[in-house]
Amino acid sequence: VAGLGNPGLRGTRHSVGMALLERLARQLAVAEGWRVDRRCCADVALAATHGLELVLLKPRRLMNINGLSVARAAEIYKLRPEDIYLVHDDLDKALGKVAIKLGGSAR
């Protein structure tokens, strides 16, 4: 699960993905387990829940190039595209509205 955003811009709508990952890490009792993984330029925490092993990822790159961190983490942790969930803002949706979709565009 990758929480997209801009590091250092906490509390902004653009960094909602990172905020959600921090909350998820607390709920999964791994909030103290964040570590810097320089190989993918991201903060990473590992968690397990309901028989699933999760890699929580907060890229340390700017939003427009978060994909580089996600792609590298996929290689490192042997993840397939269908294993990856991206959490990000979408200005086309009302604040607080959640949508889950498969695929997408650069938009």
Secondary structure, DSSP 8 states (H G I E B T S, - for coil): -EE-S-TT-TTSGGGHHHHHHHHHHHHTT-GGG-EEETTTTEEEEEEEETTEEEEEEEESS-GGGHHHHHHHHHHHTT--GGG--EE---TTS-TT-----S-----
